[in-house]
Amino acid sequence: MVNIVRRSPAVGDVARFDPFANIDDWFKGFGMRPFFSELETSSLIKIDLTENDKAYTIHAEMPGINKEDIKVQVDGNRVSISAETKKEKEGERIICRECYQGSSYRSFALDSDVDETKAEAKYENGMLELTLPKLNGRAAKQITIK
């Protein structure tokens, strides 16, 4: 039987030349990005999700967004968070834009349904905090493995 072992080359080892390894570097300084970089699908809304027997707590990082531009929807066990960032001001000409502008969306399912009537949300210092009580306080059932 053959054992496969992962190995990182040492400094003295000769590495194989791969001309496409750093293709992004080819486009630096040209004011454009490669086409496939636009296809990245990572969400701009990063979350931390915790739970106890009675509720879920979600902390979502959403810096630079006005709370009026954030929408949270809860439907059973499905939670959707969306936001729109606009930085246009009348009479100003944009010279350089590195900050994100546009819409962000995040949706996920929880193990238990949420009691929408008791759900709470607050937004402070770029952090959205959702407290979503579980419907009837049901906790997920733990199954013992035999």
ROLOTI-146105 format. One record per residue (C-alpha): residue in one letter; x, y, z. Coordinates in steps of 0.001 Angstrom, whole numbers, plus 500000, padded with zeros to 6 digits. Layout:
N
+--------+--------+--------+--------+
: residu :   east :  north :     up :
+--------+--------+--------+--------+
:      a :      X :      Y :      Z :
...
+--------+--------+--------+--------+
end
This chain:
146
+--------+--------+--------+--------+
: residu :   east :  north :     up :
+--------+--------+--------+--------+
:      m : 500000 : 500000 : 500000 :
:      v : 501241 : 503497 : 499164 :
:      n : 501145 : 506293 : 501726 :
:      i : 500549 : 509789 : 500365 :
:      v : 502247 : 512560 : 502323 :
:      r : 501727 : 516292 : 501860 :
:      r : 504953 : 518220 : 501631 :
:      s : 505824 : 521894 : 501262 :
:      p : 508990 : 522615 : 499326 :
:      a : 511883 : 523977 : 501379 :
:      v : 513687 : 527156 : 500450 :
:      g : 516462 : 525243 : 498712 :
:      d : 514092 : 523105 : 496636 :
:      v : 513476 : 524019 : 493040 :
:      a : 509837 : 524952 : 492539 :
:      r : 508049 : 524383 : 489249 :
:      f : 507502 : 527627 : 487342 :
:      d : 503812 : 528363 : 486931 :
:      p : 503253 : 531459 : 484757 :
:      f : 499590 : 531661 : 485800 :
:      a : 500164 : 531422 : 489579 :
:      n : 500003 : 535185 : 490119 :
:      i : 497951 : 536335 : 487158 :
:      d : 496463 : 539172 : 489245 :
:      d : 499957 : 540701 : 489405 :
:      w : 499954 : 541021 : 485608 :
:      f : 497135 : 543561 : 485815 :
:      k : 498474 : 545748 : 488638 :
:      g : 498969 : 549314 : 487520 :
:      f : 496762 : 549000 : 484440 :
:      g : 493597 : 550236 : 486166 :
:      m : 491727 : 547012 : 485471 :
:      r : 491134 : 543658 : 487066 :
:      p : 490982 : 540231 : 485461 :
:      f : 487513 : 539080 : 484448 :
:      f : 487397 : 536064 : 486766 :
:      s : 487970 : 538236 : 489866 :
:      e : 484504 : 539667 : 489263 :
:      l : 483033 : 536200 : 489694 :
:      e : 483910 : 535970 : 493391 :
:      t : 480814 : 535245 : 495440 :
:      s : 481904 : 535901 : 499014 :
:      s : 479306 : 537832 : 500947 :
:      l : 480119 : 541293 : 502233 :
:      i : 477927 : 540594 : 505271 :
:      k : 479967 : 538543 : 507732 :
:      i : 478048 : 536912 : 510583 :
:      d : 478584 : 535172 : 513913 :
:      l : 475701 : 532886 : 514914 :
:      t : 475213 : 531550 : 518437 :
:      e : 472320 : 529827 : 520165 :
:      n : 471084 : 528766 : 523562 :
:      d : 467965 : 526789 : 524542 :
:      k : 465655 : 529764 : 523983 :
:      a : 467064 : 531924 : 521187 :
:      y : 469534 : 532501 : 518369 :
:      t : 471828 : 535537 : 518421 :
:      i : 473309 : 536854 : 515203 :
:      h : 476025 : 539506 : 514974 :
:      a : 476477 : 540827 : 511434 :
:      e : 479303 : 543180 : 510452 :
:      m : 477849 : 545903 : 508258 :
:      p : 480130 : 548962 : 508480 :
:      g : 479304 : 552180 : 506678 :
:      i : 475617 : 551381 : 506194 :
:      n : 472754 : 553518 : 507493 :
:      k : 470304 : 551504 : 509579 :
:      e : 467476 : 552755 : 507343 :
:      d : 469114 : 550883 : 504435 :
:      i : 469159 : 547498 : 506242 :
:      k : 466296 : 545037 : 505812 :
:      v : 465869 : 541876 : 507887 :
:      q : 463239 : 539281 : 507023 :
:      v : 462376 : 536192 : 509069 :
:      d : 460140 : 533493 : 507628 :
:      g : 459916 : 530355 : 509772 :
:      n : 463511 : 529225 : 510100 :
:      r : 464846 : 531287 : 507145 :
:      v : 466637 : 534590 : 507934 :
:      s : 467493 : 537091 : 505189 :
:      i : 469586 : 540221 : 505665 :
:      s : 470007 : 542766 : 502880 :
:      a : 471521 : 546240 : 502682 :
:      e : 472252 : 548890 : 500113 :
:      t : 475215 : 551244 : 500260 :
:      k : 475005 : 554548 : 498441 :
:      k : 477700 : 557190 : 498597 :
:      e : 476638 : 559523 : 495804 :
:      k : 476463 : 563222 : 496645 :
:      e : 475108 : 565889 : 494333 :
:      g : 477763 : 568156 : 492861 :
:      e : 480731 : 565923 : 493689 :
:      r : 482969 : 564281 : 491107 :
:      i : 484434 : 560892 : 492012 :
:      i : 488196 : 560712 : 491517 :
:      c : 488823 : 557325 : 493119 :
:      r : 486428 : 554763 : 494604 :
:      e : 487752 : 551880 : 496690 :
:      c : 484851 : 551552 : 499126 :
:      y : 482097 : 549132 : 498166 :
:      q : 478925 : 550614 : 496753 :
:      g : 475894 : 548531 : 495904 :
:      s : 473678 : 545850 : 497408 :
:      s : 474598 : 543016 : 499754 :
:      y : 472443 : 540017 : 500576 :
:      r : 472768 : 537107 : 502994 :
:      s : 470238 : 534349 : 503658 :
:      f : 470490 : 531196 : 505751 :
:      a : 468317 : 528601 : 507512 :
:      l : 468280 : 527862 : 511242 :
:      d : 467525 : 524510 : 512893 :
:      s : 464347 : 525773 : 514622 :
:      d : 461583 : 528130 : 513567 :
:      v : 461791 : 531666 : 514964 :
:      d : 459083 : 533433 : 516964 :
:      e : 458874 : 536482 : 514694 :
:      t : 456674 : 538450 : 517138 :
:      k : 459451 : 538506 : 519772 :
:      a : 462420 : 539038 : 517432 :
:      e : 464610 : 542076 : 518151 :
:      a : 467189 : 543939 : 516091 :
:      k : 469604 : 546740 : 516902 :
:      y : 472338 : 548408 : 514879 :
:      e : 475244 : 550248 : 516452 :
:      n : 478783 : 551082 : 515276 :
:      g : 478518 : 548991 : 512100 :
:      m : 477280 : 545883 : 513924 :
:      l : 473768 : 544492 : 513489 :
:      e : 472606 : 542334 : 516400 :
:      l : 469560 : 540099 : 515977 :
:      t : 467964 : 538217 : 518848 :
:      l : 465634 : 535575 : 517425 :
:      p : 463702 : 533560 : 520037 :
:      k : 462995 : 529966 : 519088 :
:      l : 459339 : 529160 : 518540 :
:      n : 457994 : 527575 : 521750 :
:      g : 461571 : 527557 : 523102 :
:      r : 462305 : 524264 : 521352 :
:      a : 465927 : 523261 : 521316 :
:      a : 467403 : 520952 : 518730 :
:      k : 467303 : 517332 : 519873 :
:      q : 470677 : 515806 : 520703 :
:      i : 470988 : 512213 : 519477 :
:      t : 473275 : 509855 : 521339 :
:      i : 475474 : 507689 : 519157 :
:      k : 475712 : 504087 : 520328 :
+--------+--------+--------+--------+
end
